């Protein structure tokens, strides 16, 4: 059984063995959640869209369970300046997008963007593919346990503005939750954490994970945060 993952062509596998007990609700949610329970935006039936993957990495910090996030550089063409999971489009060397390609891509992109050592990550689950209409990405969310934490930070400032972790306790705190409203008419869950406003695709996935893991706490859905049209 493979736990460590190799982005240079070696085996990449999923394993639930040895995970901390607090991740059990997440593991159960990943096994049972349906695509429509995660998002109304699903991949086009005609196969259109650019295949990509993100790494949803759970670690354990001084304040308990936490998630690794990054803030995208403001100069990027897609989702500039937004907090997000590490990730990006699949490269040809990642392999089959319908097999382990998304696993490789999630680890490779996380390494390129945050300096994360993939050898310390245990991948344990994959969520259904989702779609981001504004950028045309078909995204596979890959879940991992940061079994052996490694230093992380900005690798290329042209891609990443900062790298940070967010305690799950802060994400579930009702005081940090709101509904983001964009001038385009978009509205969805948002989190005000670590001096950042997390919204859009990333916030939507976090919101659903908290809900189906049973970690969600009642929060004021009428609390609004307005987004700039440039967001």
Buried (B, 14 or more C-beta within 10 A) or exposed (E): EEBBBEBEEEEBBBBBEEBEEBBEBBBBBBEEBEBEEBBEBBBEEEEEBBBBBBBBBBBBBEEEBBBBBBBBBEEBEEBBBBBBBBBBBBEEEBBEBEEBBBBBBBBBBBBBBBBBBBBBBBBBBBBBBBBBEEBEBBBBBBBBBBBEBBEBEBBEEEBBBBBBBBBBBBBBBEEBBBBBBBEEEEBBBBBBBBEBBBBBBBBBBBBBBBBBBEBBEEBEEEEEBEBEEEB
